[in-house]
Amino acid sequence: MKSIVVLVANDGLGHADPALRHKMMSILLKLFDSSGVLPSKICFYTEGVKLVAEGSPVLAELRAVEAKNVELIVCRTCLEYFGLEDKVAVGIVGGMTDIVEAMWKADSVITV
């Protein structure tokens, strides 16, 4: 099966109002989960790390895809920048090295 990595650099999907960005990310993650066509990894960096932290409106959806063996990689530097290093609720904390390695090994990389 083809290896797909999804990069998430925003606190939600797109550049609209936060409520709409979160709703759209929720829909995207639910579609991943229900379609059976899952990325192998989802990498979170810059403001994207806010989605994996306590209080994120998409934690249930992230837990659902993670339960289906989608690896969630979270940038440690970005967590530290936003003061979220102790608030990670889902995923594996790594570094930019892990994200770059995931991209190099993937057949396709999609940025959302």
C-alpha positions in Angstrom: 0.0 0.0 0.0 1.1 3.5 -0.8 2.7 5.5 2.2 1.0 8.9 2.6 2.2 11.6 5.1 -0.1 14.5 5.9 1.5 17.7 7.2 -0.5 19.9 9.5 1.0 23.4 10.1 -2.2 25.3 11.1 -4.6 25.1 14.1 -7.3 23.6 11.9 -7.9 23.3 8.2 -7.5 26.4 6.1 -7.2 30.1 7.1 -10.8 31.0 8.2 -12.3 31.7 11.6 -11.0 29.2 14.3 -14.4 27.5 14.7 -14.6 26.8 10.9 -11.0 25.7 10.7 -11.6 23.2 13.6 -14.9 22.0 12.1 -13.2 21.4 8.7 -10.3 19.5 10.3 -12.8 17.3 12.2 -14.6 16.5 9.0 -11.3 15.6 7.2 -10.2 13.3 10.1 -13.6 11.6 10.2 -13.4 11.1 6.4 -9.9 9.5 6.8 -11.3 7.3 9.5 -14.4 6.2 7.7 -12.9 5.8 4.2 -10.4 3.1 5.1 -7.8 5.1 3.2 -5.6 6.4 5.9 -2.3 8.2 5.9 0.6 6.3 7.5 1.6 9.4 9.4 0.2 12.8 10.3 2.9 15.4 11.3 2.1 18.4 13.3 4.3 21.5 13.4 4.1 25.3 14.0 0.5 26.1 15.0 -0.6 22.6 14.1 0.7 21.3 17.4 -2.3 23.0 19.1 -4.5 20.3 17.7 -2.9 17.6 19.7 -3.0 19.5 23.0 -5.5 19.2 25.9 -8.6 21.1 25.0 -8.3 20.6 21.2 -11.7 20.2 19.6 -10.4 17.4 17.4 -8.9 15.1 20.0 -11.6 12.4 19.6 -11.0 12.3 15.8 -7.2 12.2 16.2 -7.5 9.3 18.8 -9.7 7.4 16.3 -7.2 7.6 13.5 -4.3 6.8 15.8 -6.2 3.7 17.0 -6.1 2.6 13.3 -2.3 2.7 13.4 -1.8 6.2 11.9 1.3 7.6 13.6 0.9 11.2 14.9 4.2 13.0 15.1 4.4 16.2 17.0 7.2 18.8 16.8 8.9 19.2 20.2 10.3 22.7 19.3 6.9 23.9 18.4 5.3 22.5 21.6 8.0 24.3 23.6 7.5 27.6 21.7 3.7 27.6 22.5 4.2 26.3 26.1 2.4 23.0 25.3 5.0 20.4 26.1 3.1 19.2 29.2 -0.3 19.3 27.5 0.1 16.8 24.7 -3.0 14.5 24.7 -2.3 12.4 21.6 0.6 11.5 19.4 4.4 11.0 19.7 6.6 14.0 20.5 9.5 14.1 18.1 11.6 16.6 16.3 11.9 18.1 12.9 14.2 15.3 12.1 11.4 12.8 12.6 9.1 14.9 10.4 11.7 15.2 7.6 12.4 11.4 7.8 8.6 10.7 7.5 8.4 13.0 4.4 11.5 11.4 2.7 10.2 7.8 3.2 6.6 8.6 2.0 5.3 7.9 -1.5 3.2 11.1 -1.2 3.2 14.1 1.1 0.1 16.2 1.5 0.0 19.6 3.3 -3.3 20.7 4.7 
